[in-house]
Amino acid sequence: MIAIYTLTSELHDAQAVGAATHEFLESLRTDYTLLSTDYSSFGQHALDLIYVRTGGTEGIFKRLLPQLHEQTRRPFYLLTSGKSNSLAASMEILSYLRQQGLRGEIIHGDAEYIRRRIGVLALAGETLTKLRGSRLGVVGLPSDWLIASSADRAAVGDRLGIELVDVPMEEVTAPLLSQAPFSSPLGGKSQLAESLSPQGESEGALEGAKAIYRALRMVVDRHQLQGFTLRCFDLLTAVRNTGCWALAKLNSEGIVAGCEGDVPALLSMAIGNALTGVSGFQANPASIDPVKGEMVFAHCTIPLNMVESYELDTHFESGIGVGIRGYMKPGPVTVFKVAGDLKRCFVAEGELTRNQAEPNLCRTQQVVRLADATQTNYFLTEPIGNHHIVLPGHHADVLKEVFFMQDVN
């Protein structure tokens, strides 16, 4: 998980440096898999640290840099105890990196700070490692109203190592239309056309929602996807039902499943899932109180593994099909979104104060109070699209590092 590579001047006494190294690393109580002077495996771990043990190492690093730059696409993290002029050398090295247009950070301070900082960086590195090699589907085109929610596929592949796979919507609808009750998508009174009561009593609509789940699961297996986003509103006209229940279930099974063909939201959910094990609640901000820092987030689906309980209702806009009204445990949350070109992200911590069930909103409704009320200005002046992701827990430090790390050297 964590590898530590040492950088030492030959002018310093090897025995004394070795003793200081042992004392320093023991004080950190950090688990690491490798401690080495051999940089051949540099860049292959969740976190690679360069432990600058002494001064006089600047020239050594300069000679190593071309090799190291080839081996990693992440920032350079310089660990220093401050002994034997190691901090001064680290500052010179970091200045040189910046002159070369490269990024890095000196990790220095008391043992508690260093231990905490390494933990955050290791989690961020593990998150990016999990994402690399993923295949995420775009099932149908993004919804027509998502005019600002496109993605730069080259950047997504280069920075996150994620392949975006286009899947025709017909791969979902064709098998559905070949079965009853999908034989009359727009007419008649098929079971599927029945609306659910607030308690979700329409068995026909639920059976249809389960059929949509099975069709999507087949798409996932066929294309070997780790997740997808679905142009879900097309299902309203094609089969008179929604993907809300299917997405809720798939997310709970570890398949990242987003709504409306929103690729930046899907990427945000994939990052959240790699970090926390849950995809997060993809939702629209429905209202904002800039003074209190309070917001209402709403959508008609939520991962079933994020809620304490849920009810079935109709889809809000159409009044048909199956929507999810989920109740998540109040407590700490993080609101997160990356831009489709990965040049910008938004992260804010807050508290889920309560769930609500107003009739004039999408079915799952969360009232979130941001820790910093001024961050509501972002939503009113420079938002990254409309959908944002609500994750349980406070994860701002790690998510910011994920974003910083993926911005390759």
C-alpha positions in Angstrom: 0.0 0.0 0.0 2.7 2.5 1.1 6.3 2.4 -0.1 9.1 4.5 1.3 12.1 5.2 -0.8 15.1 6.8 0.9 17.4 9.6 -0.3 20.6 10.0 1.5 23.9 11.9 1.0 27.1 9.8 1.2 28.6 12.5 3.3 26.5 11.6 6.3 27.4 8.7 8.7 25.5 5.7 7.5 25.1 4.2 11.0 23.8 7.4 12.5 21.4 8.0 9.6 20.1 4.4 9.9 19.4 4.9 13.6 17.6 8.2 13.0 15.6 6.5 10.3 14.5 3.7 12.6 13.5 6.2 15.3 11.6 8.5 12.9 9.6 5.7 11.2 8.8 4.0 14.6 7.4 7.3 15.8 5.0 7.5 12.9 3.5 4.0 13.5 2.6 3.9 9.8 2.3 0.6 8.0 4.4 0.4 4.9 5.2 -2.5 2.6 8.6 -1.4 1.4 11.6 0.6 2.6 14.2 0.8 -0.1 17.0 2.7 -1.9 16.0 1.0 -5.1 13.5 3.1 -7.1 12.8 0.5 -9.8 9.2 -0.1 -8.4 8.5 3.6 -7.7 5.0 4.6 -8.9 3.5 1.1 -8.4 1.9 1.6 -5.0 -1.1 3.5 -3.7 1.4 5.9 -2.1 5.1 6.3 -2.9 7.0 8.5 -0.4 10.5 9.8 -1.0 12.1 10.0 2.5 14.7 12.8 2.2 16.9 11.7 5.1 19.7 14.3 4.8 20.8 17.4 3.2 23.1 17.2 0.1 20.6 15.0 -1.7 19.4 17.6 -4.2 21.7 16.5 -7.0 20.9 12.8 -6.4 17.2 13.6 -6.9 17.9 15.7 -10.0 19.6 12.7 -11.6 16.8 10.4 -10.6 14.0 12.6 -11.7 13.8 11.6 -15.4 13.4 7.9 -14.3 10.9 8.8 -11.6 8.8 11.0 -13.9 8.5 8.1 -16.4 7.3 5.8 -13.6 4.6 7.9 -12.0 1.9 10.3 -13.0 1.2 11.5 -9.5 2.7 14.4 -7.4 6.0 13.8 -5.6 5.6 13.4 -1.9 8.8 14.3 0.1 8.9 12.9 3.6 11.3 14.6 6.0 12.1 14.5 9.7 13.9 17.8 9.7 17.1 16.3 10.9 20.5 16.5 9.1 19.3 19.4 6.9 16.6 17.2 5.4 13.9 19.9 5.4 16.2 22.4 3.6 17.0 19.8 0.9 13.4 19.0 0.5 12.5 22.6 -0.1 15.2 22.9 -2.7 13.9 19.7 -4.4 10.3 20.9 -4.4 11.3 24.3 -5.8 13.1 22.4 -8.6 10.0 20.3 -9.3 7.9 23.4 -9.6 10.4 24.9 -12.1 9.9 21.8 -14.2 6.2 22.2 -14.1 5.8 19.3 -11.8 3.9 19.1 -8.5 4.8 17.9 -5.1 4.5 18.3 -1.3 6.8 18.2 1.7 5.3 16.1 4.5 6.7 17.5 7.6 5.6 18.2 11.2 5.0 16.3 14.4 4.4 12.6 14.3 0.6 12.9 14.6 0.3 15.4 11.7 2.6 13.3 9.5 0.7 10.1 10.3 -2.7 11.7 9.6 -1.4 13.2 6.3 0.0 9.9 5.1 -3.3 8.2 5.9 -5.2 10.7 3.8 -2.8 10.4 0.9 -2.8 6.6 1.0 -6.6 6.5 0.9 -6.6 8.9 -2.1 -4.0 6.8 -3.8 -6.0 3.6 -3.1 -9.1 5.2 -4.6 -7.4 6.1 -7.8 -5.8 2.7 -8.0 -9.3 1.0 -7.8 -10.6 3.3 -10.5 -7.8 2.6 -13.1 -8.9 0.0 -15.6 -12.6 0.5 -15.0 -15.2 0.4 -17.7 -18.2 2.7 -17.3 -21.1 2.6 -19.7 -23.1 5.4 -21.2 -26.4 3.8 -22.0 -28.1 6.0 -24.5 -27.1 9.6 -24.9 -27.1 12.1 -22.0 -30.6 13.5 -21.5 -31.4 16.5 -23.8 -31.5 19.0 -20.9 -28.0 18.2 -19.7 -26.5 20.8 -21.9 -23.5 21.4 -19.5 -22.8 17.8 -18.5 -20.6 16.4 -21.2 -17.3 14.6 -20.5 -13.8 14.9 -22.0 -13.2 11.2 -22.7 -9.5 11.6 -23.3 -9.1 13.3 -20.0 -11.1 10.7 -18.2 -9.0 7.9 -19.7 -5.7 9.7 -19.2 -6.3 11.0 -15.6 -8.5 8.4 -14.1 -7.7 5.4 -16.3 -11.5 4.9 -16.9 -12.9 3.8 -20.3 -16.3 5.2 -21.2 -18.2 2.6 -23.2 -21.2 3.7 -25.4 -24.2 1.3 -25.2 -27.3 1.8 -27.4 -30.5 2.3 -25.5 -32.0 -0.5 -27.6 -29.9 -3.0 -25.7 -32.1 -2.2 -22.7 -35.5 -1.6 -24.4 -35.5 -4.4 -27.0 -35.6 -7.3 -24.5 -38.2 -5.5 -22.5 -40.5 -4.8 -25.4 -40.4 -8.4 -26.4 -42.0 -9.5 -23.1 -45.4 -8.9 -21.6 -46.3 -6.6 -20.0 -44.1 -4.4 -22.2 -46.0 -5.3 -25.5 -48.0 -2.0 -25.4 -45.5 0.6 -24.4 -47.8 3.6 -24.8 -51.4 2.4 -25.0 -54.0 0.3 -23.3 -54.1 -0.6 -19.6 -51.2 -3.0 -19.3 -50.1 -3.9 -15.7 -47.0 -1.8 -16.3 -49.0 1.3 -16.9 -50.5 1.2 -13.4 -49.2 3.8 -11.0 -48.1 3.0 -7.5 -49.9 4.4 -4.5 -47.6 6.1 -2.0 -47.2 2.7 -0.3 -46.1 1.1 -3.6 -49.1 -1.3 -4.0 -49.0 -1.8 -7.8 -47.6 -5.2 -8.3 -47.5 -4.8 -12.0 -45.4 -1.6 -11.9 -42.9 -3.3 -9.5 -42.6 -6.4 -11.7 -41.9 -4.1 -14.6 -39.2 -2.3 -12.6 -37.6 -5.6 -11.8 -37.6 -6.5 -15.5 -35.7 -3.3 -16.2 -33.2 -4.3 -13.5 -32.7 -7.7 -15.2 -32.2 -6.0 -18.6 -29.6 -3.6 -17.2 -27.8 -6.4 -15.3 -27.5 -8.2 -18.7 -26.0 -5.0 -20.2 -23.5 -4.8 -17.3 -22.4 -8.4 -17.8 -22.3 -8.3 -21.6 -20.0 -5.2 -21.6 -18.1 -6.1 -18.5 -19.0 -2.8 -16.9 -18.2 -1.6 -13.3 -20.9 1.0 -13.7 -23.0 3.0 -16.1 -25.3 6.0 -16.5 -28.7 5.5 -18.1 -30.8 7.8 -20.3 -33.6 6.7 -18.0 -36.4 9.1 -19.1 -36.6 7.2 -22.4 -38.1 4.3 -20.5 -41.1 6.4 -19.7 -42.2 6.4 -23.3 -40.7 3.0 -24.3 -42.1 0.8 -21.6 -44.1 3.2 -19.3 -41.9 2.6 -16.3 -38.7 4.0 -14.8 -35.2 2.8 -13.9 -35.3 4.2 -10.4 -35.7 0.8 -8.6 -33.2 -0.9 -10.9 -30.6 1.8 -10.2 -31.2 1.7 -6.5 -30.7 -2.1 -6.4 -27.7 -2.1 -8.8 -25.9 0.5 -6.7 -26.5 -1.6 -3.6 -24.8 -4.5 -5.4 -21.7 -2.5 -6.1 -22.5 -1.5 -9.7 -22.3 2.3 -9.9 -25.5 3.3 -11.6 -26.4 6.9 -12.4 -29.4 8.7 -13.9 -30.2 10.7 -17.0 -26.9 9.8 -18.9 -25.0 12.3 -16.7 -21.4 11.3 -17.2 -19.8 13.8 -14.8 -22.2 12.6 -12.1 -21.3 9.0 -12.9 -17.6 9.8 -12.6 -18.3 11.5 -9.2 -20.2 8.4 -8.1 -17.5 6.1 -9.2 -14.9 8.0 -7.2 -17.2 8.0 -4.2 -17.8 4.3 -4.5 -14.0 3.5 -4.8 -13.4 5.6 -1.6 -16.4 4.7 0.6 -18.0 1.5 -0.8 -21.2 3.3 -1.6 -22.0 5.2 -4.8 -23.7 8.2 -3.2 -27.0 9.9 -3.7 -27.2 11.5 -7.2 -29.6 14.4 -6.6 -30.7 17.8 -7.7 -30.4 20.7 -5.3 -34.1 21.7 -5.0 -33.7 24.7 -2.8 -31.0 26.7 -1.0 -30.9 28.9 2.0 -27.6 30.8 1.6 -27.8 32.4 5.1 -28.2 29.1 7.0 -26.2 27.1 4.5 -29.2 24.7 4.3 -30.1 22.8 1.1 -32.6 20.3 -0.1 -31.4 17.5 -2.4 -34.0 15.4 -4.1 -34.2 12.6 -6.7 -36.4 9.5 -7.3 -33.8 6.9 -6.5 -31.0 6.3 -4.0 -28.7 3.3 -3.4 -30.6 0.8 -1.2 -27.4 0.3 0.9 -27.4 4.0 1.9 -30.8 4.0 3.6 -32.3 2.7 6.8 -35.7 2.2 5.2 -37.5 3.1 2.0 -40.9 3.2 0.4 -42.0 2.7 -3.1 -43.9 5.5 -4.9 -44.4 6.7 -8.4 -41.8 8.6 -10.4 -42.3 12.2 -9.6 -42.4 14.0 -13.0 -44.4 11.4 -14.8 -46.5 9.9 -12.0 -46.0 6.4 -13.3 -43.6 3.5 -12.7 -41.6 3.0 -9.5 -39.7 5.6 -7.6 -37.8 5.3 -4.3 -38.4 7.4 -1.2 -35.4 6.5 0.9 -34.6 7.6 4.5 -30.9 7.9 5.2 -29.6 8.1 8.8 -29.0 11.7 9.8 -25.4 12.6 10.3 -22.2 13.7 8.6 -22.2 13.9 4.8 -20.0 15.2 2.0 -21.4 16.8 -1.2 -19.2 16.1 -4.2 -19.0 16.7 -8.0 -16.2 16.6 -10.6 -16.4 18.4 -13.9 -16.5 16.3 -17.1 -13.1 17.6 -18.1 -11.7 16.9 -14.6 -10.4 20.4 -14.4 -12.6 21.4 -11.5 -14.3 19.8 -8.5 -16.6 20.8 -5.7 -16.3 19.3 -2.2 -18.2 20.4 0.9 -18.9 18.8 4.2 -22.1 19.1 6.2 -24.8 17.3 8.1 -27.9 15.5 6.9 -30.3 17.0 9.4 -33.5 15.2 8.3 -35.3 13.4 5.5 -38.6 14.8 4.2 -41.4 13.7 2.0 -42.9 16.7 0.3 -45.4 15.8 -2.5 -44.1 18.4 -4.9 -40.5 17.1 -5.2 -38.7 14.0 -6.3 -39.3 11.2 -3.9 -36.1 10.9 -1.9 -35.5 14.3 -0.2 -32.6 15.2 2.1 -32.1 18.4 4.0 -28.4 19.1 4.3 -26.7 21.9 6.2 -23.2 22.7 5.0 -20.5 23.3 7.6 -19.5 26.5 5.7 -22.7 28.4 4.7 -20.6 30.5 2.2 -20.1 27.4 0.1 -23.7 27.7 -1.1 -22.4 30.6 -3.3 -20.9 27.9 -5.5 -24.3 26.6 -6.4 -25.6 30.0 -7.3 -22.6 31.4 -9.1 -20.4 28.6 -10.6 -22.1 25.2 -10.3 -20.8 22.1 -12.1 -24.1 21.1 -13.6 -27.2 20.4 -11.6 -26.7 16.9 -10.2 -24.4 16.5 -7.2 -23.5 13.5 -5.1 -24.2 13.2 -1.4 -21.9 10.7 0.4 -22.4 9.5 4.0 -19.5 10.6 6.2 -16.9 13.4 6.0 -14.5 12.8 3.2 -13.4 16.2 2.0 -9.7 15.8 2.7 -9.4 12.6 0.8 -11.6 13.7 -2.1 -9.5 16.8 -2.6 -6.4 14.7 -2.7 -7.9 12.4 -5.2 -8.6 15.4 -7.4 -5.1 16.7 -6.9 -3.4 13.4 -7.6 -5.3 12.7 -10.8 -4.2 16.0 -12.3 -1.2 14.3 -13.7 2.4 15.7 -13.8 
